[in-house]
């Protein structure tokens, strides 16, 4: 079955004023849709047709650059939409303890994550991941790469992600990436992030 653009669990304006509705609509219906279409084109008629996106990306060193770029764009945006939401909240329980163990405090984690997002040169993503030993770490990837790819410098199970491509924030924040990163904390769906932690 071909990869499909997912529906969002909220309206395009649900993240206002932190992420504007126009950016959300363009990001989803144009950028994410293009990655989806191009990924389907890249796998059509090949041995990779019908494989899950996770299987494609875990072995991406043996795939075409079209699968790497568009598969990453498809996966990353699917993930990103799910960890966003209009509801407030905070990490809790074992997940909060894991953050405090890894970073010293929740505030210290936010600083490290924001630094990874701010200093990612050009386009890319910042991530909170769970590594194979169960520990948490912050990392970043260029372009549409992600930590489940076998070519990633740091690998692990994604828990939280932030898109720092300019198309994710430029209409509202222009070149002020740090302001966008700061606003991001107001629209994190911590229930979903914690669920990722438990399943990972």
MODELLER restraints for C-alpha pairs under 7 A, 6 or more apart:
rsr = mdl.restraints
at = mdl.atoms
rsr.add(forms.Gaussian(group=physical.xy_distance, feature=features.Distance(at['CA:1:A'], at['CA:50:A']), mean=5.83, stdev=0.5))
rsr.add(forms.Gaussian(group=physical.xy_distance, feature=features.Distance(at['CA:2:A'], at['CA:40:A']), mean=6.16, stdev=0.5))
rsr.add(forms.Gaussian(group=physical.xy_distance, feature=features.Distance(at['CA:3:A'], at['CA:36:A']), mean=6.43, stdev=0.5))
rsr.add(forms.Gaussian(group=physical.xy_distance, feature=features.Distance(at['CA:3:A'], at['CA:40:A']), mean=6.29, stdev=0.5))
rsr.add(forms.Gaussian(group=physical.xy_distance, feature=features.Distance(at['CA:4:A'], at['CA:36:A']), mean=6.57, stdev=0.5))
rsr.add(forms.Gaussian(group=physical.xy_distance, feature=features.Distance(at['CA:5:A'], at['CA:33:A']), mean=6.03, stdev=0.5))
rsr.add(forms.Gaussian(group=physical.xy_distance, feature=features.Distance(at['CA:5:A'], at['CA:36:A']), mean=6.31, stdev=0.5))
rsr.add(forms.Gaussian(group=physical.xy_distance, feature=features.Distance(at['CA:8:A'], at['CA:81:A']), mean=6.76, stdev=0.5))
rsr.add(forms.Gaussian(group=physical.xy_distance, feature=features.Distance(at['CA:12:A'], at['CA:21:A']), mean=4.74, stdev=0.5))
rsr.add(forms.Gaussian(group=physical.xy_distance, feature=features.Distance(at['CA:12:A'], at['CA:24:A']), mean=5.53, stdev=0.5))
rsr.add(forms.Gaussian(group=physical.xy_distance, feature=features.Distance(at['CA:12:A'], at['CA:25:A']), mean=5.88, stdev=0.5))
rsr.add(forms.Gaussian(group=physical.xy_distance, feature=features.Distance(at['CA:13:A'], at['CA:20:A']), mean=6.35, stdev=0.5))
rsr.add(forms.Gaussian(group=physical.xy_distance, feature=features.Distance(at['CA:13:A'], at['CA:21:A']), mean=4.25, stdev=0.5))
rsr.add(forms.Gaussian(group=physical.xy_distance, feature=features.Distance(at['CA:14:A'], at['CA:86:A']), mean=5.78, stdev=0.5))
rsr.add(forms.Gaussian(group=physical.xy_distance, feature=features.Distance(at['CA:15:A'], at['CA:85:A']), mean=6.66, stdev=0.5))
rsr.add(forms.Gaussian(group=physical.xy_distance, feature=features.Distance(at['CA:15:A'], at['CA:86:A']), mean=5.43, stdev=0.5))
rsr.add(forms.Gaussian(group=physical.xy_distance, feature=features.Distance(at['CA:15:A'], at['CA:187:A']), mean=6.36, stdev=0.5))
rsr.add(forms.Gaussian(group=physical.xy_distance, feature=features.Distance(at['CA:18:A'], at['CA:183:A']), mean=5.39, stdev=0.5))
rsr.add(forms.Gaussian(group=physical.xy_distance, feature=features.Distance(at['CA:18:A'], at['CA:184:A']), mean=6.90, stdev=0.5))
rsr.add(forms.Gaussian(group=physical.xy_distance, feature=features.Distance(at['CA:20:A'], at['CA:172:A']), mean=6.87, stdev=0.5))
rsr.add(forms.Gaussian(group=physical.xy_distance, feature=features.Distance(at['CA:23:A'], at['CA:168:A']), mean=6.67, stdev=0.5))
rsr.add(forms.Gaussian(group=physical.xy_distance, feature=features.Distance(at['CA:23:A'], at['CA:169:A']), mean=6.93, stdev=0.5))
rsr.add(forms.Gaussian(group=physical.xy_distance, feature=features.Distance(at['CA:23:A'], at['CA:171:A']), mean=6.58, stdev=0.5))
rsr.add(forms.Gaussian(group=physical.xy_distance, feature=features.Distance(at['CA:27:A'], at['CA:167:A']), mean=6.97, stdev=0.5))
rsr.add(forms.Gaussian(group=physical.xy_distance, feature=features.Distance(at['CA:27:A'], at['CA:168:A']), mean=6.59, stdev=0.5))
rsr.add(forms.Gaussian(group=physical.xy_distance, feature=features.Distance(at['CA:32:A'], at['CA:73:A']), mean=6.90, stdev=0.5))
rsr.add(forms.Gaussian(group=physical.xy_distance, feature=features.Distance(at['CA:32:A'], at['CA:74:A']), mean=6.35, stdev=0.5))
rsr.add(forms.Gaussian(group=physical.xy_distance, feature=features.Distance(at['CA:32:A'], at['CA:77:A']), mean=6.52, stdev=0.5))
rsr.add(forms.Gaussian(group=physical.xy_distance, feature=features.Distance(at['CA:35:A'], at['CA:70:A']), mean=4.79, stdev=0.5))
rsr.add(forms.Gaussian(group=physical.xy_distance, feature=features.Distance(at['CA:35:A'], at['CA:73:A']), mean=5.66, stdev=0.5))
rsr.add(forms.Gaussian(group=physical.xy_distance, feature=features.Distance(at['CA:35:A'], at['CA:74:A']), mean=5.53, stdev=0.5))
rsr.add(forms.Gaussian(group=physical.xy_distance, feature=features.Distance(at['CA:36:A'], at['CA:70:A']), mean=6.92, stdev=0.5))
rsr.add(forms.Gaussian(group=physical.xy_distance, feature=features.Distance(at['CA:36:A'], at['CA:74:A']), mean=5.58, stdev=0.5))
rsr.add(forms.Gaussian(group=physical.xy_distance, feature=features.Distance(at['CA:38:A'], at['CA:70:A']), mean=6.21, stdev=0.5))
rsr.add(forms.Gaussian(group=physical.xy_distance, feature=features.Distance(at['CA:39:A'], at['CA:67:A']), mean=6.01, stdev=0.5))
rsr.add(forms.Gaussian(group=physical.xy_distance, feature=features.Distance(at['CA:39:A'], at['CA:70:A']), mean=5.12, stdev=0.5))
rsr.add(forms.Gaussian(group=physical.xy_distance, feature=features.Distance(at['CA:39:A'], at['CA:71:A']), mean=5.69, stdev=0.5))
rsr.add(forms.Gaussian(group=physical.xy_distance, feature=features.Distance(at['CA:42:A'], at['CA:66:A']), mean=6.16, stdev=0.5))
rsr.add(forms.Gaussian(group=physical.xy_distance, feature=features.Distance(at['CA:42:A'], at['CA:67:A']), mean=6.09, stdev=0.5))
rsr.add(forms.Gaussian(group=physical.xy_distance, feature=features.Distance(at['CA:43:A'], at['CA:49:A']), mean=4.96, stdev=0.5))
rsr.add(forms.Gaussian(group=physical.xy_distance, feature=features.Distance(at['CA:53:A'], at['CA:71:A']), mean=6.81, stdev=0.5))
rsr.add(forms.Gaussian(group=physical.xy_distance, feature=features.Distance(at['CA:53:A'], at['CA:75:A']), mean=6.86, stdev=0.5))
rsr.add(forms.Gaussian(group=physical.xy_distance, feature=features.Distance(at['CA:57:A'], at['CA:148:A']), mean=6.62, stdev=0.5))
rsr.add(forms.Gaussian(group=physical.xy_distance, feature=features.Distance(at['CA:57:A'], at['CA:149:A']), mean=5.04, stdev=0.5))
rsr.add(forms.Gaussian(group=physical.xy_distance, feature=features.Distance(at['CA:58:A'], at['CA:148:A']), mean=5.76, stdev=0.5))
rsr.add(forms.Gaussian(group=physical.xy_distance, feature=features.Distance(at['CA:58:A'], at['CA:149:A']), mean=4.71, stdev=0.5))
rsr.add(forms.Gaussian(group=physical.xy_distance, feature=features.Distance(at['CA:58:A'], at['CA:150:A']), mean=5.35, stdev=0.5))
rsr.add(forms.Gaussian(group=physical.xy_distance, feature=features.Distance(at['CA:59:A'], at['CA:149:A']), mean=6.80, stdev=0.5))
rsr.add(forms.Gaussian(group=physical.xy_distance, feature=features.Distance(at['CA:59:A'], at['CA:150:A']), mean=5.98, stdev=0.5))
rsr.add(forms.Gaussian(group=physical.xy_distance, feature=features.Distance(at['CA:60:A'], at['CA:68:A']), mean=6.05, stdev=0.5))
rsr.add(forms.Gaussian(group=physical.xy_distance, feature=features.Distance(at['CA:60:A'], at['CA:149:A']), mean=6.14, stdev=0.5))
rsr.add(forms.Gaussian(group=physical.xy_distance, feature=features.Distance(at['CA:60:A'], at['CA:150:A']), mean=6.37, stdev=0.5))
rsr.add(forms.Gaussian(group=physical.xy_distance, feature=features.Distance(at['CA:61:A'], at['CA:150:A']), mean=6.46, stdev=0.5))
rsr.add(forms.Gaussian(group=physical.xy_distance, feature=features.Distance(at['CA:61:A'], at['CA:151:A']), mean=6.05, stdev=0.5))
rsr.add(forms.Gaussian(group=physical.xy_distance, feature=features.Distance(at['CA:69:A'], at['CA:144:A']), mean=5.69, stdev=0.5))
rsr.add(forms.Gaussian(group=physical.xy_distance, feature=features.Distance(at['CA:72:A'], at['CA:144:A']), mean=4.84, stdev=0.5))
rsr.add(forms.Gaussian(group=physical.xy_distance, feature=features.Distance(at['CA:72:A'], at['CA:145:A']), mean=5.54, stdev=0.5))
rsr.add(forms.Gaussian(group=physical.xy_distance, feature=features.Distance(at['CA:72:A'], at['CA:146:A']), mean=6.74, stdev=0.5))
rsr.add(forms.Gaussian(group=physical.xy_distance, feature=features.Distance(at['CA:73:A'], at['CA:144:A']), mean=5.15, stdev=0.5))
rsr.add(forms.Gaussian(group=physical.xy_distance, feature=features.Distance(at['CA:80:A'], at['CA:161:A']), mean=6.10, stdev=0.5))
rsr.add(forms.Gaussian(group=physical.xy_distance, feature=features.Distance(at['CA:80:A'], at['CA:162:A']), mean=6.92, stdev=0.5))
rsr.add(forms.Gaussian(group=physical.xy_distance, feature=features.Distance(at['CA:83:A'], at['CA:160:A']), mean=6.67, stdev=0.5))
rsr.add(forms.Gaussian(group=physical.xy_distance, feature=features.Distance(at['CA:83:A'], at['CA:188:A']), mean=5.91, stdev=0.5))
rsr.add(forms.Gaussian(group=physical.xy_distance, feature=features.Distance(at['CA:83:A'], at['CA:189:A']), mean=5.00, stdev=0.5))
rsr.add(forms.Gaussian(group=physical.xy_distance, feature=features.Distance(at['CA:83:A'], at['CA:192:A']), mean=5.79, stdev=0.5))
rsr.add(forms.Gaussian(group=physical.xy_distance, feature=features.Distance(at['CA:83:A'], at['CA:193:A']), mean=6.14, stdev=0.5))
rsr.add(forms.Gaussian(group=physical.xy_distance, feature=features.Distance(at['CA:84:A'], at['CA:187:A']), mean=5.51, stdev=0.5))
rsr.add(forms.Gaussian(group=physical.xy_distance, feature=features.Distance(at['CA:84:A'], at['CA:188:A']), mean=4.77, stdev=0.5))
rsr.add(forms.Gaussian(group=physical.xy_distance, feature=features.Distance(at['CA:84:A'], at['CA:189:A']), mean=5.02, stdev=0.5))
rsr.add(forms.Gaussian(group=physical.xy_distance, feature=features.Distance(at['CA:85:A'], at['CA:187:A']), mean=5.27, stdev=0.5))
rsr.add(forms.Gaussian(group=physical.xy_distance, feature=features.Distance(at['CA:85:A'], at['CA:188:A']), mean=5.93, stdev=0.5))
rsr.add(forms.Gaussian(group=physical.xy_distance, feature=features.Distance(at['CA:85:A'], at['CA:189:A']), mean=5.11, stdev=0.5))
rsr.add(forms.Gaussian(group=physical.xy_distance, feature=features.Distance(at['CA:86:A'], at['CA:187:A']), mean=5.54, stdev=0.5))
rsr.add(forms.Gaussian(group=physical.xy_distance, feature=features.Distance(at['CA:87:A'], at['CA:187:A']), mean=6.84, stdev=0.5))
rsr.add(forms.Gaussian(group=physical.xy_distance, feature=features.Distance(at['CA:87:A'], at['CA:189:A']), mean=6.51, stdev=0.5))
rsr.add(forms.Gaussian(group=physical.xy_distance, feature=features.Distance(at['CA:88:A'], at['CA:186:A']), mean=6.70, stdev=0.5))
rsr.add(forms.Gaussian(group=physical.xy_distance, feature=features.Distance(at['CA:88:A'], at['CA:187:A']), mean=6.85, stdev=0.5))
rsr.add(forms.Gaussian(group=physical.xy_distance, feature=features.Distance(at['CA:89:A'], at['CA:190:A']), mean=6.18, stdev=0.5))
rsr.add(forms.Gaussian(group=physical.xy_distance, feature=features.Distance(at['CA:90:A'], at['CA:190:A']), mean=6.01, stdev=0.5))
rsr.add(forms.Gaussian(group=physical.xy_distance, feature=features.Distance(at['CA:91:A'], at['CA:190:A']), mean=5.93, stdev=0.5))
rsr.add(forms.Gaussian(group=physical.xy_distance, feature=features.Distance(at['CA:91:A'], at['CA:194:A']), mean=6.94, stdev=0.5))
rsr.add(forms.Gaussian(group=physical.xy_distance, feature=features.Distance(at['CA:95:A'], at['CA:194:A']), mean=6.23, stdev=0.5))
rsr.add(forms.Gaussian(group=physical.xy_distance, feature=features.Distance(at['CA:95:A'], at['CA:197:A']), mean=6.82, stdev=0.5))
rsr.add(forms.Gaussian(group=physical.xy_distance, feature=features.Distance(at['CA:98:A'], at['CA:136:A']), mean=6.99, stdev=0.5))
rsr.add(forms.Gaussian(group=physical.xy_distance, feature=features.Distance(at['CA:99:A'], at['CA:105:A']), mean=6.74, stdev=0.5))
rsr.add(forms.Gaussian(group=physical.xy_distance, feature=features.Distance(at['CA:99:A'], at['CA:106:A']), mean=6.34, stdev=0.5))
rsr.add(forms.Gaussian(group=physical.xy_distance, feature=features.Distance(at['CA:99:A'], at['CA:136:A']), mean=6.86, stdev=0.5))
rsr.add(forms.Gaussian(group=physical.xy_distance, feature=features.Distance(at['CA:100:A'], at['CA:106:A']), mean=6.09, stdev=0.5))
rsr.add(forms.Gaussian(group=physical.xy_distance, feature=features.Distance(at['CA:102:A'], at['CA:135:A']), mean=6.91, stdev=0.5))
rsr.add(forms.Gaussian(group=physical.xy_distance, feature=features.Distance(at['CA:102:A'], at['CA:136:A']), mean=5.94, stdev=0.5))
rsr.add(forms.Gaussian(group=physical.xy_distance, feature=features.Distance(at['CA:103:A'], at['CA:109:A']), mean=5.37, stdev=0.5))
rsr.add(forms.Gaussian(group=physical.xy_distance, feature=features.Distance(at['CA:113:A'], at['CA:126:A']), mean=6.89, stdev=0.5))
rsr.add(forms.Gaussian(group=physical.xy_distance, feature=features.Distance(at['CA:113:A'], at['CA:138:A']), mean=6.04, stdev=0.5))
rsr.add(forms.Gaussian(group=physical.xy_distance, feature=features.Distance(at['CA:114:A'], at['CA:181:A']), mean=6.40, stdev=0.5))
rsr.add(forms.Gaussian(group=physical.xy_distance, feature=features.Distance(at['CA:116:A'], at['CA:126:A']), mean=5.88, stdev=0.5))
rsr.add(forms.Gaussian(group=physical.xy_distance, feature=features.Distance(at['CA:116:A'], at['CA:139:A']), mean=6.48, stdev=0.5))
rsr.add(forms.Gaussian(group=physical.xy_distance, feature=features.Distance(at['CA:116:A'], at['CA:140:A']), mean=6.03, stdev=0.5))
rsr.add(forms.Gaussian(group=physical.xy_distance, feature=features.Distance(at['CA:117:A'], at['CA:125:A']), mean=6.69, stdev=0.5))
rsr.add(forms.Gaussian(group=physical.xy_distance, feature=features.Distance(at['CA:117:A'], at['CA:126:A']), mean=4.97, stdev=0.5))
rsr.add(forms.Gaussian(group=physical.xy_distance, feature=features.Distance(at['CA:117:A'], at['CA:164:A']), mean=6.63, stdev=0.5))
rsr.add(forms.Gaussian(group=physical.xy_distance, feature=features.Distance(at['CA:118:A'], at['CA:177:A']), mean=6.77, stdev=0.5))
rsr.add(forms.Gaussian(group=physical.xy_distance, feature=features.Distance(at['CA:118:A'], at['CA:178:A']), mean=6.24, stdev=0.5))
rsr.add(forms.Gaussian(group=physical.xy_distance, feature=features.Distance(at['CA:120:A'], at['CA:140:A']), mean=6.74, stdev=0.5))
rsr.add(forms.Gaussian(group=physical.xy_distance, feature=features.Distance(at['CA:123:A'], at['CA:142:A']), mean=6.11, stdev=0.5))
rsr.add(forms.Gaussian(group=physical.xy_distance, feature=features.Distance(at['CA:123:A'], at['CA:143:A']), mean=5.21, stdev=0.5))
rsr.add(forms.Gaussian(group=physical.xy_distance, feature=features.Distance(at['CA:123:A'], at['CA:164:A']), mean=6.02, stdev=0.5))
rsr.add(forms.Gaussian(group=physical.xy_distance, feature=features.Distance(at['CA:123:A'], at['CA:165:A']), mean=4.50, stdev=0.5))
rsr.add(forms.Gaussian(group=physical.xy_distance, feature=features.Distance(at['CA:124:A'], at['CA:141:A']), mean=5.59, stdev=0.5))
rsr.add(forms.Gaussian(group=physical.xy_distance, feature=features.Distance(at['CA:124:A'], at['CA:142:A']), mean=4.22, stdev=0.5))
rsr.add(forms.Gaussian(group=physical.xy_distance, feature=features.Distance(at['CA:124:A'], at['CA:143:A']), mean=4.29, stdev=0.5))
rsr.add(forms.Gaussian(group=physical.xy_distance, feature=features.Distance(at['CA:124:A'], at['CA:144:A']), mean=6.17, stdev=0.5))
rsr.add(forms.Gaussian(group=physical.xy_distance, feature=features.Distance(at['CA:124:A'], at['CA:163:A']), mean=6.46, stdev=0.5))
rsr.add(forms.Gaussian(group=physical.xy_distance, feature=features.Distance(at['CA:124:A'], at['CA:164:A']), mean=5.50, stdev=0.5))
rsr.add(forms.Gaussian(group=physical.xy_distance, feature=features.Distance(at['CA:124:A'], at['CA:165:A']), mean=5.71, stdev=0.5))
rsr.add(forms.Gaussian(group=physical.xy_distance, feature=features.Distance(at['CA:125:A'], at['CA:140:A']), mean=5.46, stdev=0.5))
rsr.add(forms.Gaussian(group=physical.xy_distance, feature=features.Distance(at['CA:125:A'], at['CA:141:A']), mean=5.36, stdev=0.5))
rsr.add(forms.Gaussian(group=physical.xy_distance, feature=features.Distance(at['CA:125:A'], at['CA:142:A']), mean=6.53, stdev=0.5))
rsr.add(forms.Gaussian(group=physical.xy_distance, feature=features.Distance(at['CA:125:A'], at['CA:161:A']), mean=6.69, stdev=0.5))
rsr.add(forms.Gaussian(group=physical.xy_distance, feature=features.Distance(at['CA:125:A'], at['CA:162:A']), mean=5.54, stdev=0.5))
rsr.add(forms.Gaussian(group=physical.xy_distance, feature=features.Distance(at['CA:125:A'], at['CA:163:A']), mean=4.82, stdev=0.5))
rsr.add(forms.Gaussian(group=physical.xy_distance, feature=features.Distance(at['CA:125:A'], at['CA:164:A']), mean=5.50, stdev=0.5))
rsr.add(forms.Gaussian(group=physical.xy_distance, feature=features.Distance(at['CA:126:A'], at['CA:139:A']), mean=5.98, stdev=0.5))
rsr.add(forms.Gaussian(group=physical.xy_distance, feature=features.Distance(at['CA:126:A'], at['CA:140:A']), mean=4.25, stdev=0.5))
rsr.add(forms.Gaussian(group=physical.xy_distance, feature=features.Distance(at['CA:126:A'], at['CA:141:A']), mean=6.61, stdev=0.5))
rsr.add(forms.Gaussian(group=physical.xy_distance, feature=features.Distance(at['CA:126:A'], at['CA:161:A']), mean=5.56, stdev=0.5))
rsr.add(forms.Gaussian(group=physical.xy_distance, feature=features.Distance(at['CA:126:A'], at['CA:162:A']), mean=5.19, stdev=0.5))
rsr.add(forms.Gaussian(group=physical.xy_distance, feature=features.Distance(at['CA:126:A'], at['CA:163:A']), mean=6.85, stdev=0.5))
rsr.add(forms.Gaussian(group=physical.xy_distance, feature=features.Distance(at['CA:127:A'], at['CA:138:A']), mean=5.63, stdev=0.5))
rsr.add(forms.Gaussian(group=physical.xy_distance, feature=features.Distance(at['CA:127:A'], at['CA:139:A']), mean=5.27, stdev=0.5))
rsr.add(forms.Gaussian(group=physical.xy_distance, feature=features.Distance(at['CA:127:A'], at['CA:140:A']), mean=5.68, stdev=0.5))
rsr.add(forms.Gaussian(group=physical.xy_distance, feature=features.Distance(at['CA:127:A'], at['CA:158:A']), mean=6.67, stdev=0.5))
rsr.add(forms.Gaussian(group=physical.xy_distance, feature=features.Distance(at['CA:127:A'], at['CA:160:A']), mean=5.61, stdev=0.5))
rsr.add(forms.Gaussian(group=physical.xy_distance, feature=features.Distance(at['CA:127:A'], at['CA:161:A']), mean=4.48, stdev=0.5))
rsr.add(forms.Gaussian(group=physical.xy_distance, feature=features.Distance(at['CA:127:A'], at['CA:162:A']), mean=6.63, stdev=0.5))
rsr.add(forms.Gaussian(group=physical.xy_distance, feature=features.Distance(at['CA:128:A'], at['CA:136:A']), mean=6.94, stdev=0.5))
rsr.add(forms.Gaussian(group=physical.xy_distance, feature=features.Distance(at['CA:128:A'], at['CA:137:A']), mean=5.84, stdev=0.5))
rsr.add(forms.Gaussian(group=physical.xy_distance, feature=features.Distance(at['CA:128:A'], at['CA:138:A']), mean=4.63, stdev=0.5))
rsr.add(forms.Gaussian(group=physical.xy_distance, feature=features.Distance(at['CA:128:A'], at['CA:139:A']), mean=6.56, stdev=0.5))
rsr.add(forms.Gaussian(group=physical.xy_distance, feature=features.Distance(at['CA:128:A'], at['CA:158:A']), mean=6.16, stdev=0.5))
rsr.add(forms.Gaussian(group=physical.xy_distance, feature=features.Distance(at['CA:128:A'], at['CA:159:A']), mean=5.50, stdev=0.5))
rsr.add(forms.Gaussian(group=physical.xy_distance, feature=features.Distance(at['CA:128:A'], at['CA:160:A']), mean=5.00, stdev=0.5))
rsr.add(forms.Gaussian(group=physical.xy_distance, feature=features.Distance(at['CA:128:A'], at['CA:161:A']), mean=6.47, stdev=0.5))
rsr.add(forms.Gaussian(group=physical.xy_distance, feature=features.Distance(at['CA:129:A'], at['CA:136:A']), mean=5.66, stdev=0.5))
rsr.add(forms.Gaussian(group=physical.xy_distance, feature=features.Distance(at['CA:129:A'], at['CA:137:A']), mean=5.62, stdev=0.5))
rsr.add(forms.Gaussian(group=physical.xy_distance, feature=features.Distance(at['CA:129:A'], at['CA:138:A']), mean=6.37, stdev=0.5))
rsr.add(forms.Gaussian(group=physical.xy_distance, feature=features.Distance(at['CA:129:A'], at['CA:156:A']), mean=5.55, stdev=0.5))
rsr.add(forms.Gaussian(group=physical.xy_distance, feature=features.Distance(at['CA:129:A'], at['CA:157:A']), mean=5.20, stdev=0.5))
rsr.add(forms.Gaussian(group=physical.xy_distance, feature=features.Distance(at['CA:129:A'], at['CA:158:A']), mean=4.45, stdev=0.5))
rsr.add(forms.Gaussian(group=physical.xy_distance, feature=features.Distance(at['CA:129:A'], at['CA:159:A']), mean=5.23, stdev=0.5))
rsr.add(forms.Gaussian(group=physical.xy_distance, feature=features.Distance(at['CA:130:A'], at['CA:136:A']), mean=4.60, stdev=0.5))
rsr.add(forms.Gaussian(group=physical.xy_distance, feature=features.Distance(at['CA:130:A'], at['CA:137:A']), mean=6.61, stdev=0.5))
rsr.add(forms.Gaussian(group=physical.xy_distance, feature=features.Distance(at['CA:130:A'], at['CA:156:A']), mean=5.37, stdev=0.5))
rsr.add(forms.Gaussian(group=physical.xy_distance, feature=features.Distance(at['CA:130:A'], at['CA:157:A']), mean=5.07, stdev=0.5))
rsr.add(forms.Gaussian(group=physical.xy_distance, feature=features.Distance(at['CA:130:A'], at['CA:158:A']), mean=6.60, stdev=0.5))
rsr.add(forms.Gaussian(group=physical.xy_distance, feature=features.Distance(at['CA:130:A'], at['CA:159:A']), mean=6.98, stdev=0.5))
rsr.add(forms.Gaussian(group=physical.xy_distance, feature=features.Distance(at['CA:130:A'], at['CA:200:A']), mean=6.94, stdev=0.5))
rsr.add(forms.Gaussian(group=physical.xy_distance, feature=features.Distance(at['CA:131:A'], at['CA:155:A']), mean=6.75, stdev=0.5))
rsr.add(forms.Gaussian(group=physical.xy_distance, feature=features.Distance(at['CA:131:A'], at['CA:156:A']), mean=4.46, stdev=0.5))
rsr.add(forms.Gaussian(group=physical.xy_distance, feature=features.Distance(at['CA:131:A'], at['CA:157:A']), mean=6.45, stdev=0.5))
rsr.add(forms.Gaussian(group=physical.xy_distance, feature=features.Distance(at['CA:132:A'], at['CA:156:A']), mean=6.37, stdev=0.5))
rsr.add(forms.Gaussian(group=physical.xy_distance, feature=features.Distance(at['CA:139:A'], at['CA:154:A']), mean=6.98, stdev=0.5))
rsr.add(forms.Gaussian(group=physical.xy_distance, feature=features.Distance(at['CA:146:A'], at['CA:152:A']), mean=6.65, stdev=0.5))
rsr.add(forms.Gaussian(group=physical.xy_distance, feature=features.Distance(at['CA:147:A'], at['CA:154:A']), mean=6.22, stdev=0.5))
rsr.add(forms.Gaussian(group=physical.xy_distance, feature=features.Distance(at['CA:147:A'], at['CA:155:A']), mean=4.44, stdev=0.5))
rsr.add(forms.Gaussian(group=physical.xy_distance, feature=features.Distance(at['CA:147:A'], at['CA:156:A']), mean=5.54, stdev=0.5))
rsr.add(forms.Gaussian(group=physical.xy_distance, feature=features.Distance(at['CA:147:A'], at['CA:157:A']), mean=6.95, stdev=0.5))
rsr.add(forms.Gaussian(group=physical.xy_distance, feature=features.Distance(at['CA:147:A'], at['CA:158:A']), mean=6.76, stdev=0.5))
rsr.add(forms.Gaussian(group=physical.xy_distance, feature=features.Distance(at['CA:148:A'], at['CA:155:A']), mean=5.77, stdev=0.5))
rsr.add(forms.Gaussian(group=physical.xy_distance, feature=features.Distance(at['CA:148:A'], at['CA:156:A']), mean=5.98, stdev=0.5))
rsr.add(forms.Gaussian(group=physical.xy_distance, feature=features.Distance(at['CA:148:A'], at['CA:157:A']), mean=6.57, stdev=0.5))
rsr.add(forms.Gaussian(group=physical.xy_distance, feature=features.Distance(at['CA:157:A'], at['CA:200:A']), mean=5.97, stdev=0.5))
rsr.add(forms.Gaussian(group=physical.xy_distance, feature=features.Distance(at['CA:159:A'], at['CA:193:A']), mean=5.44, stdev=0.5))
rsr.add(forms.Gaussian(group=physical.xy_distance, feature=features.Distance(at['CA:159:A'], at['CA:196:A']), mean=5.31, stdev=0.5))
rsr.add(forms.Gaussian(group=physical.xy_distance, feature=features.Distance(at['CA:159:A'], at['CA:197:A']), mean=5.99, stdev=0.5))
rsr.add(forms.Gaussian(group=physical.xy_distance, feature=features.Distance(at['CA:160:A'], at['CA:193:A']), mean=6.03, stdev=0.5))
rsr.add(forms.Gaussian(group=physical.xy_distance, feature=features.Distance(at['CA:169:A'], at['CA:180:A']), mean=6.57, stdev=0.5))
rsr.add(forms.Gaussian(group=physical.xy_distance, feature=features.Distance(at['CA:173:A'], at['CA:179:A']), mean=6.99, stdev=0.5))
rsr.add(forms.Gaussian(group=physical.xy_distance, feature=features.Distance(at['CA:173:A'], at['CA:180:A']), mean=6.40, stdev=0.5))
